[in-house]
């Protein structure tokens, strides 16, 4: 028995049985030509060996993992040029899985976990694409001119551990692929509530539909046994008609709730459906007709209907404990919503912070009792103080505390208010008080990603980096399409760096850069990681990118992000003055 390290490529034709059922002779003939004219020459060119053919697939081994990946990409690109005259559903297409692992050699055959994992990766690859294990990606990511997308953690058949995977598709299919595939939490009901669709032309019902969606999300998140995707990710599907199975894959949930709202005479009718994400099967559906002044009661009925279908032991009493958040002035809400999306749309600069300040102050002027506007303004001011982005001459530290106090005076039960104010107070140095407020926010609404991420950052500041990472990862997990992921990823990358998990820190910093190319903070943390690894040229390039994105970046601003020791490391590497 011999053993060796090898790169294993497993490939299989998609829908082969269906193709054979349509025209057996023609399909077999095309398959033979494909193997002889495309696959075999490509494997040989990359110094590989076809171990065996397996019906409509094959197994090949390569001494170089880079060669195996390049071979797979070459074959998939050549496949795009073949059968172009045939209808789409009659073309031969491969899925491919690649793994670098230890294999056992017996005659001309190979066995072992290295082979098994490659075979398990192949079925979860995109059609016409490639799926590789994380150890394979680490070997090739800086050596090939192709982009692999993070596929998250996957549970594979007969593989005891979860495996992080990366996926590639041809350039012309990149926009059709979800960027991340997330595995639902085992043993926990995970679901997403898509925005209710307003089926009428009445604009005020759109606000009602959005408000009802938010409240249903909050209610379900309070119930035991549920992991509910946060609002920011669910609302990414607003105005769209997505395939529910794709939603389940992109958000990593077992169930999806969708519905619509429309006026019927003097009543409001809401139609709700609970759908199994993997199959698209409808598990439960109902119609609710109520006068507009009985919307609260309708929401309780909807929540109970969904909850009891998934968790039969839940009772009405658990639903009724949850109070509906009051509405605010519509114009004030408009100003708030503009401010909320401003930083993610235009980046972190003094101009955007000033604009956000102005919008939130206008919202408060329109509605002095608008707690959420006070809370978000406290956070904006805290961040401005922390990163040197405050308007000239403004004492943002003092104002952030005052706004946080005012927000909680108006409404100290709203979990979004608590999430913003707890984060703001932690950012300006009141860490223990911020943590206490964030604990209340999470207890009241476990689907609040802002509270989870803010708690993670606060724990990091208090010296509890390991616990901080857990909170940061969970916050990002429950809102996987959030437009704040890039900024949250900066905190996660730095926390991992503090834990000396440098490979993960580098990965998260790079992902933060990819999620938002204007995020200068991600470049700073990436430079820190490179400096520690003595990759000085890469670190200098990252710092230069940060300076281009944020002209006038000062040492004190960098220190607010990566601490005094981080600044010392960059200075020692001659990256900062």
C-alpha positions as CSV (number, residue, x, y, z in Angstrom):
1,X,0.0,0.0,0.0
2,X,1.4,3.4,-1.0
3,X,0.3,6.8,0.0
4,X,0.9,10.2,-1.6
5,X,-0.5,13.8,-1.6
6,X,-2.5,14.5,-4.8
7,X,-5.0,16.9,-6.2
8,X,-8.1,14.9,-7.1
9,X,-10.6,16.1,-9.8
10,X,-14.1,14.5,-9.9
11,X,-16.4,15.5,-12.7
12,X,-19.9,14.4,-13.8
13,X,-22.4,15.3,-16.5
14,X,-25.4,17.3,-15.3
15,X,-28.8,15.6,-16.0
16,X,-27.2,12.7,-17.9
17,X,-30.1,10.3,-17.3
18,X,-32.5,12.8,-18.8
19,X,-30.3,13.3,-21.8
20,X,-30.0,9.5,-22.3
21,X,-33.8,9.2,-22.1
22,X,-34.2,11.8,-24.9
23,X,-31.7,10.2,-27.4
24,X,-29.5,7.5,-26.0
25,X,-27.3,6.9,-29.1
26,X,-26.6,10.5,-29.8
27,X,-25.8,11.3,-26.2
28,X,-23.4,8.4,-25.8
29,X,-21.7,9.4,-29.1
30,X,-21.3,13.0,-28.0
31,X,-19.9,11.9,-24.6
32,X,-17.2,9.8,-26.2
33,X,-16.2,12.6,-28.5
34,X,-16.1,15.0,-25.5
35,X,-13.8,12.8,-23.5
36,X,-11.5,12.0,-26.3
37,X,-11.3,15.5,-27.9
38,X,-11.6,17.8,-24.8
39,X,-11.2,16.1,-21.4
40,X,-8.3,13.7,-22.0
41,X,-6.1,16.2,-23.9
42,X,-6.7,18.9,-21.2
43,X,-5.8,16.5,-18.4
44,X,-2.6,15.3,-20.2
45,X,-1.6,18.9,-21.0
46,X,-1.7,19.7,-17.3
47,X,0.4,16.6,-16.4
48,X,-2.6,14.8,-14.9
49,X,-3.8,11.2,-15.1
50,X,-7.3,9.9,-15.7
51,X,-7.7,7.3,-13.0
52,X,-11.0,5.9,-14.2
53,X,-14.1,6.6,-16.2
54,X,-17.4,6.2,-14.3
55,X,-20.3,6.2,-16.7
56,X,-20.9,9.9,-17.5
57,X,-18.1,11.1,-15.2
58,X,-14.4,10.5,-14.4
59,X,-11.8,10.8,-11.7
60,X,-8.4,12.3,-12.4
61,X,-5.3,13.0,-10.2
62,X,-2.7,15.7,-10.6
63,X,0.7,16.2,-8.9
64,X,0.0,19.9,-8.7
65,X,-3.2,21.5,-7.3
66,X,-2.7,24.6,-9.4
67,X,-2.6,22.4,-12.6
68,X,-5.7,20.6,-11.5
69,X,-7.7,23.8,-11.1
70,X,-6.4,25.3,-14.3
71,X,-7.3,22.1,-16.1
72,X,-10.9,22.2,-14.7
73,X,-11.3,25.8,-15.7
74,X,-10.0,25.2,-19.2
75,X,-12.4,22.3,-19.7
76,X,-15.4,24.3,-18.5
77,X,-14.5,27.2,-20.8
78,X,-14.2,24.9,-23.8
79,X,-17.6,23.4,-22.9
80,X,-19.1,26.8,-23.5
81,X,-17.9,26.7,-27.1
82,X,-19.4,23.3,-27.8
83,X,-22.9,22.3,-28.8
84,X,-23.8,25.9,-29.4
85,X,-26.3,24.9,-32.1
86,X,-28.2,22.6,-29.7
87,X,-31.0,23.9,-27.4
88,X,-29.8,24.8,-23.9
89,X,-31.5,21.7,-22.3
90,X,-29.7,19.3,-24.7
91,X,-26.1,20.5,-24.1
92,X,-23.6,18.5,-22.1
93,X,-22.5,20.3,-19.0
94,X,-20.1,19.3,-16.2
95,X,-20.0,19.8,-12.5
96,X,-16.5,19.5,-11.0
97,X,-15.1,19.0,-7.5
98,X,-11.4,19.3,-6.6
99,X,-9.7,18.4,-3.3
100,X,-6.1,18.3,-2.3
101,X,-5.6,15.3,0.0
102,X,-3.8,12.1,1.0
103,X,-4.7,9.2,-1.2
104,X,-3.9,5.4,-1.2
105,X,-2.6,3.9,-4.4
106,X,-3.6,0.4,-5.3
107,X,-2.6,-0.7,-8.8
108,X,-3.9,2.0,-11.2
109,X,-6.7,3.0,-8.8
110,X,-6.7,5.5,-5.8
111,X,-8.8,5.6,-2.6
112,X,-9.0,7.5,0.6
113,X,-10.6,10.6,2.2
114,X,-8.9,12.8,-0.4
115,X,-10.8,11.0,-3.1
116,X,-14.1,10.9,-1.2
117,X,-14.1,14.6,-0.5
118,X,-13.6,15.5,-4.1
119,X,-16.5,13.2,-5.0
120,X,-18.7,15.0,-2.4
121,X,-17.8,18.4,-3.6
122,X,-18.8,17.7,-7.2
123,X,-22.6,17.5,-6.7
124,X,-22.7,20.9,-5.0
125,X,-20.7,22.7,-7.7
126,X,-22.6,25.2,-9.9
127,X,-23.7,23.8,-13.3
128,X,-20.8,24.5,-15.6
129,X,-18.6,25.4,-12.6
130,X,-16.2,24.1,-10.0
131,X,-16.3,23.6,-6.2
132,X,-13.1,23.3,-4.3
133,X,-12.3,22.6,-0.6
134,X,-10.8,25.4,1.6
135,X,-7.4,23.7,1.7
136,X,-7.3,23.7,-2.1
137,X,-8.3,27.3,-2.3
138,X,-5.5,28.3,0.1
139,X,-3.0,26.7,-2.3
140,X,-4.3,28.3,-5.5
141,X,-5.8,31.7,-4.6
142,X,-2.7,33.7,-5.3
143,X,-1.5,31.6,-8.2
144,X,-4.4,31.6,-10.7
145,X,-6.0,34.5,-12.5
146,X,-9.6,33.4,-11.7
147,X,-12.0,34.4,-8.9
148,X,-13.6,31.9,-6.6
149,X,-16.6,32.9,-4.5
150,X,-16.9,32.0,-0.9
151,X,-19.4,29.2,-0.6
152,X,-19.5,29.1,3.2
153,X,-19.6,26.0,5.3
154,X,-21.2,22.9,3.8
155,X,-22.3,19.6,5.4
156,X,-21.3,16.8,3.0
157,X,-22.7,13.3,2.8
158,X,-20.6,10.8,4.9
159,X,-18.1,13.6,5.9
160,X,-18.1,14.0,9.7
161,X,-17.0,17.7,9.7
162,X,-18.4,20.7,7.9
163,X,-16.2,21.9,5.0
164,X,-15.7,25.4,3.9
165,X,-16.0,25.6,0.1
166,X,-15.2,28.0,-2.8
167,X,-17.0,28.1,-6.1
168,X,-16.1,29.2,-9.6
169,X,-18.3,29.8,-12.7
170,X,-17.4,31.3,-16.1
171,X,-17.2,35.1,-16.2
172,X,-20.5,35.4,-18.1
173,X,-22.3,33.5,-15.3
174,X,-20.9,35.4,-12.3
175,X,-23.9,37.6,-11.8
176,X,-26.2,34.7,-11.9
177,X,-24.6,33.0,-8.9
178,X,-25.3,33.7,-5.2
179,X,-22.1,35.0,-3.6
180,X,-22.4,32.9,-0.4
181,X,-24.2,29.6,0.3
182,X,-24.9,29.2,4.0
183,X,-25.9,26.0,5.8
184,X,-28.9,26.4,8.0
185,X,-28.2,25.9,11.7
186,X,-28.7,22.3,12.6
187,X,-31.4,21.6,15.2
188,X,-32.9,25.1,14.9
189,X,-35.7,26.4,12.7
190,X,-34.2,29.0,10.4
191,X,-36.4,31.2,8.3
192,X,-36.6,34.5,6.4
193,X,-39.6,36.8,6.1
194,X,-39.7,38.4,2.7
195,X,-41.3,41.9,2.4
196,X,-45.0,41.8,2.1
197,X,-46.0,43.0,-1.4
198,X,-48.4,45.9,-1.7
199,X,-50.9,44.7,-4.4
200,X,-52.5,48.2,-4.7
201,X,-51.5,51.6,-6.0
202,X,-52.0,53.2,-2.6
203,X,-48.6,54.4,-1.4
204,X,-49.5,54.4,2.3
205,X,-50.1,50.6,2.1
206,X,-46.5,50.2,1.2
207,X,-45.5,51.7,4.5
208,X,-48.0,49.4,6.2
209,X,-46.7,46.3,4.4
210,X,-43.1,47.2,5.4
211,X,-44.0,47.8,9.0
212,X,-46.0,44.6,9.2
213,X,-43.0,42.7,7.8
214,X,-40.6,44.2,10.3
215,X,-43.0,43.4,13.2
216,X,-43.5,39.8,12.1
217,X,-39.7,39.4,11.9
218,X,-39.4,40.8,15.4
219,X,-42.2,38.7,16.8
220,X,-40.8,35.4,15.3
221,X,-37.3,36.2,16.5
222,X,-38.6,36.5,20.1
223,X,-40.0,33.0,20.0
224,X,-37.8,30.1,21.3
225,X,-36.3,27.7,18.7
226,X,-36.2,30.2,15.8
227,X,-33.3,31.7,14.0
228,X,-34.8,34.6,11.9
229,X,-32.9,36.4,9.2
230,X,-32.6,40.1,9.9
231,X,-34.6,42.9,8.1
232,X,-31.7,44.3,6.1
233,X,-31.1,41.0,4.3
234,X,-34.8,40.1,3.9
235,X,-35.5,43.5,2.4
236,X,-32.9,42.9,-0.3
237,X,-35.6,41.0,-2.1
238,X,-38.2,43.9,-2.0
239,X,-39.8,44.5,-5.4
240,X,-38.4,41.2,-6.8
241,X,-40.0,37.8,-7.4
242,X,-37.1,35.5,-6.4
243,X,-37.2,31.7,-6.7
244,X,-37.8,30.6,-3.1
245,X,-35.2,27.8,-3.4
246,X,-32.6,30.4,-4.4
247,X,-33.6,32.6,-1.4
248,X,-33.1,29.6,0.9
249,X,-29.7,29.0,-0.5
250,X,-28.6,32.6,-0.4
251,X,-29.8,33.2,3.1
252,X,-29.2,29.7,4.5
253,X,-32.7,29.1,5.8
254,X,-35.0,26.1,6.0
255,X,-38.2,28.1,5.6
256,X,-39.4,31.3,3.8
257,X,-42.4,33.4,4.6
258,X,-43.9,35.5,1.8
259,X,-47.2,37.3,1.3
260,X,-49.1,40.3,0.0
261,X,-51.4,43.0,1.2
262,X,-54.3,44.7,-0.5
263,X,-57.5,46.7,0.4
264,X,-60.8,44.8,0.2
265,X,-63.6,47.2,0.7
266,X,-63.0,48.8,4.2
267,X,-60.7,46.0,5.2
268,X,-57.1,45.1,4.7
269,X,-56.5,41.6,3.4
270,X,-53.1,39.9,4.0
271,X,-52.3,36.6,2.4
272,X,-49.4,34.7,3.9
273,X,-47.6,31.5,2.9
274,X,-45.0,29.4,4.7
275,X,-42.7,27.6,2.2
276,X,-40.1,24.9,2.6
277,X,-37.0,26.5,1.1
278,X,-35.2,23.4,-0.2
279,X,-38.2,22.1,-2.2
280,X,-40.4,25.1,-2.7
281,X,-43.4,23.2,-1.3
282,X,-46.1,25.2,0.5
283,X,-46.5,24.1,4.1
284,X,-49.2,26.5,5.3
285,X,-51.2,29.4,3.8
286,X,-53.9,31.6,5.1
287,X,-55.9,34.8,4.4
288,X,-56.5,37.5,7.0
289,X,-59.2,40.2,6.7
290,X,-59.3,43.0,9.3
291,X,-60.3,46.6,9.5
292,X,-57.3,48.9,9.3
293,X,-57.6,49.7,13.1
294,X,-57.2,46.0,13.9
295,X,-53.8,45.4,12.2
296,X,-52.1,44.5,15.5
297,X,-54.5,41.6,16.1
298,X,-53.9,40.4,12.5
299,X,-50.2,40.4,13.0
300,X,-50.5,38.3,16.2
301,X,-52.7,35.8,14.2
302,X,-50.2,35.6,11.3
303,X,-47.2,35.1,13.7
304,X,-49.0,32.4,15.6
305,X,-50.0,30.6,12.4
306,X,-46.4,30.5,11.2
307,X,-45.0,29.6,14.6
308,X,-47.4,26.8,15.5
309,X,-46.7,25.2,12.1
310,X,-43.1,25.0,13.0
311,X,-43.2,24.8,16.8
312,X,-46.6,23.3,17.9
313,X,-46.0,24.0,21.6
314,X,-45.9,27.8,21.2
315,X,-48.9,29.6,22.7
316,X,-50.7,32.8,22.0
317,X,-49.4,34.2,25.3
318,X,-45.9,34.2,23.9
319,X,-47.0,36.2,20.9
320,X,-49.0,38.7,22.9
321,X,-46.1,39.6,25.0
322,X,-44.5,41.3,22.0
323,X,-45.5,44.9,21.6
324,X,-45.8,46.7,18.3
325,X,-43.5,49.7,17.7
326,X,-45.4,52.9,17.1
327,X,-45.3,54.7,13.8
328,X,-43.6,58.0,13.3
329,X,-44.1,60.9,10.9
330,X,-43.8,59.7,7.3
331,X,-41.5,62.5,6.3
332,X,-39.3,61.9,9.3
333,X,-39.1,58.3,8.3
334,X,-38.0,59.3,4.8
335,X,-35.1,61.4,6.2
336,X,-34.1,58.5,8.5
337,X,-34.1,56.0,5.7
338,X,-31.9,58.2,3.5
339,X,-29.4,58.6,6.4
340,X,-29.4,54.9,7.1
341,X,-28.3,54.0,3.6
342,X,-25.9,56.9,3.1
343,X,-22.7,55.5,4.5
344,X,-23.0,52.2,2.7
345,X,-23.9,53.9,-0.6
346,X,-21.3,56.7,-0.6
347,X,-18.6,55.4,1.8
348,X,-17.1,56.8,5.1
349,X,-16.0,60.4,4.5
350,X,-16.5,63.6,6.4
351,X,-19.0,64.7,3.7
352,X,-21.2,61.7,4.2
353,X,-21.2,62.0,7.9
354,X,-22.2,65.6,7.7
355,X,-25.0,64.7,5.3
356,X,-26.2,62.0,7.6
357,X,-26.1,64.4,10.5
358,X,-28.2,66.9,8.6
359,X,-30.8,64.3,7.6
360,X,-31.2,62.9,11.1
361,X,-31.5,66.4,12.6
362,X,-34.2,67.1,10.1
363,X,-36.0,63.9,11.0
364,X,-35.9,64.9,14.7
365,X,-37.1,68.4,13.8
366,X,-40.1,66.9,12.0
367,X,-40.8,64.5,14.8
368,X,-39.1,65.3,18.2
369,X,-40.4,62.0,19.6
370,X,-38.7,59.9,16.9
371,X,-36.5,57.7,19.1
372,X,-34.9,55.8,16.3
373,X,-33.6,59.0,14.7
374,X,-32.1,60.1,18.0
375,X,-30.5,56.7,18.4
376,X,-29.0,56.5,14.9
377,X,-27.7,60.1,15.2
378,X,-26.0,59.1,18.4
379,X,-24.3,56.2,16.6
380,X,-23.2,58.5,13.6
381,X,-21.7,60.9,16.1
382,X,-19.9,58.2,18.0
383,X,-18.4,56.8,14.8
384,X,-17.5,60.3,13.6
385,X,-15.7,60.9,16.9
386,X,-14.0,57.5,16.8
387,X,-12.7,57.7,13.3
388,X,-12.0,61.5,13.0
389,X,-15.0,62.1,10.7
390,X,-16.8,64.7,12.8
391,X,-17.8,68.1,11.3
392,X,-15.2,70.7,12.3
393,X,-15.7,72.1,15.8
394,X,-18.4,69.6,16.8
395,X,-18.0,67.7,20.1
396,X,-19.4,64.5,18.9
397,X,-18.5,62.5,22.0
398,X,-20.7,64.7,24.2
399,X,-23.5,64.9,21.6
400,X,-23.5,61.1,21.0
401,X,-24.1,60.5,24.7
402,X,-26.8,63.2,24.9
403,X,-28.6,61.7,21.8
404,X,-28.4,58.2,23.2
405,X,-29.9,59.4,26.5
406,X,-32.7,61.2,24.7
407,X,-33.5,58.1,22.5
408,X,-33.8,55.8,25.5
409,X,-35.8,58.4,27.4
410,X,-38.4,58.4,24.5
411,X,-38.4,54.6,24.0
412,X,-36.1,52.2,26.0
413,X,-37.9,49.1,24.8
414,X,-37.4,49.3,21.0
415,X,-34.6,46.9,20.2
416,X,-33.3,48.8,17.3
417,X,-33.0,51.9,19.5
418,X,-31.1,49.8,22.1
419,X,-28.8,48.4,19.4
420,X,-27.8,51.8,18.1
421,X,-27.4,53.5,21.5
422,X,-25.6,50.6,23.1
423,X,-23.1,50.6,20.2
424,X,-22.7,54.4,20.4
425,X,-22.0,54.4,24.1
426,X,-19.5,51.6,23.7
427,X,-17.8,53.5,20.9
428,X,-17.3,56.6,23.0
429,X,-15.8,54.7,25.9
430,X,-18.8,53.7,28.1
431,X,-18.2,50.1,27.3
432,X,-19.8,48.4,30.4
433,X,-23.0,50.5,30.0
434,X,-23.1,49.8,26.3
435,X,-22.8,46.1,26.8
436,X,-25.6,46.1,29.3
437,X,-27.9,47.9,26.8
438,X,-26.9,45.6,24.0
439,X,-27.6,42.5,26.2
440,X,-31.2,43.9,26.6
441,X,-31.5,44.4,22.8
442,X,-30.4,40.9,22.0
443,X,-32.6,39.3,24.7
444,X,-35.6,41.2,23.4
445,X,-34.9,40.7,19.7
446,X,-32.4,37.9,18.8
447,X,-32.7,38.8,15.1
448,X,-31.1,42.3,15.6
449,X,-27.7,42.0,13.8
450,X,-26.6,45.5,14.8
451,X,-26.9,44.5,18.4
452,X,-24.9,41.3,18.0
453,X,-22.1,42.9,16.0
454,X,-22.0,45.9,18.3
455,X,-21.7,43.5,21.3
456,X,-18.9,41.6,19.5
457,X,-17.0,44.9,19.0
458,X,-17.6,46.0,22.6
459,X,-16.4,42.7,23.9
460,X,-13.3,43.0,21.7
461,X,-12.6,46.4,23.3
462,X,-13.0,45.0,26.8
463,X,-10.3,42.3,26.1
464,X,-12.7,39.4,25.3
465,X,-11.8,38.8,21.7
466,X,-12.8,35.2,21.5
467,X,-16.3,35.9,22.8
468,X,-16.4,39.0,20.5
469,X,-15.7,36.8,17.5
470,X,-18.7,34.6,18.3
471,X,-21.0,37.6,18.5
472,X,-19.6,39.2,15.4
473,X,-20.0,36.0,13.4
474,X,-23.5,35.4,14.6
475,X,-24.6,39.0,13.8
476,X,-23.2,38.6,10.2
477,X,-24.8,35.1,9.9
478,X,-28.3,36.4,10.6
479,X,-28.0,39.2,8.0
480,X,-26.0,37.6,5.2
481,X,-27.0,40.2,2.6
482,X,-26.7,43.3,4.8
483,X,-25.1,46.4,3.2
484,X,-23.1,46.8,6.4
485,X,-21.2,43.5,6.1
486,X,-18.0,45.1,4.9
487,X,-17.8,47.3,7.9
488,X,-18.7,44.5,10.3
489,X,-16.1,42.3,8.6
490,X,-13.4,44.9,9.5
491,X,-14.2,44.3,13.2
492,X,-14.2,40.5,12.7
493,X,-10.9,40.6,10.9
494,X,-9.3,42.6,13.6
495,X,-10.7,40.4,16.3
496,X,-9.3,37.3,14.6
497,X,-5.9,39.1,14.3
498,X,-6.0,39.8,18.1
499,X,-6.6,36.0,18.5
500,X,-3.5,35.4,16.4
501,X,-5.7,33.6,13.8
502,X,-3.8,35.4,11.0
503,X,-5.0,33.3,8.1
504,X,-8.7,33.9,9.0
505,X,-8.0,37.5,9.7
506,X,-6.5,38.0,6.2
507,X,-9.4,36.1,4.6
508,X,-12.0,38.3,6.4
509,X,-10.2,41.5,5.6
510,X,-10.1,40.6,2.0
511,X,-13.8,39.8,2.0
512,X,-14.5,43.1,3.6
513,X,-12.5,44.8,0.8
514,X,-14.4,42.8,-1.9
515,X,-17.8,43.6,-0.3
516,X,-17.1,47.4,-0.5
517,X,-14.1,48.6,-2.5
518,X,-14.5,52.1,-0.8
519,X,-14.0,50.7,2.7
520,X,-10.6,52.2,3.7
521,X,-10.7,50.5,7.1
522,X,-10.6,47.1,5.5
523,X,-7.4,48.1,3.7
524,X,-5.9,49.2,7.0
525,X,-6.6,45.9,8.8
526,X,-5.3,44.0,5.7
527,X,-2.1,46.1,5.9
528,X,-1.8,45.1,9.5
529,X,-2.1,41.4,8.7
530,X,0.5,41.7,5.9
531,X,2.9,43.6,8.1
532,X,2.7,40.9,10.7
533,X,3.5,38.3,8.0
534,X,6.4,40.4,6.8
535,X,4.8,40.9,3.4
536,X,5.8,44.5,3.4
537,X,5.1,45.3,-0.3
538,X,1.6,43.9,0.1
539,X,1.1,45.9,3.3
540,X,2.4,49.1,1.6
541,X,0.0,48.6,-1.3
542,X,-2.9,48.2,1.1
543,X,-2.0,51.3,3.1
544,X,-1.6,53.3,-0.1
545,X,-5.1,52.1,-1.2
546,X,-6.5,53.3,2.2
547,X,-4.9,56.7,1.8
548,X,-6.4,57.1,-1.7
549,X,-9.8,56.2,-0.3
550,X,-9.4,58.4,2.8
551,X,-7.0,61.3,2.0
552,X,-5.6,62.9,5.1
553,X,-5.9,59.7,7.1
554,X,-4.1,60.4,10.4
555,X,-2.2,58.1,12.8
556,X,-4.8,58.8,15.5
557,X,-7.5,57.6,13.1
558,X,-5.6,54.4,12.4
559,X,-5.1,53.8,16.1
560,X,-8.8,54.1,16.8
561,X,-9.2,51.1,14.4
562,X,-6.3,48.8,15.2
563,X,-5.0,50.0,18.5
564,X,-1.7,51.4,19.7
565,X,0.2,48.1,19.1
566,X,-1.1,47.9,15.6
567,X,0.1,51.4,14.8
568,X,3.5,50.5,16.3
569,X,3.7,47.5,14.0
570,X,2.9,49.6,10.9
571,X,5.5,52.2,12.0
572,X,8.1,49.5,12.6
573,X,7.5,48.3,9.0
574,X,7.9,52.0,7.8
575,X,4.3,52.1,6.7
576,X,3.3,55.0,8.8
577,X,5.1,58.2,9.8
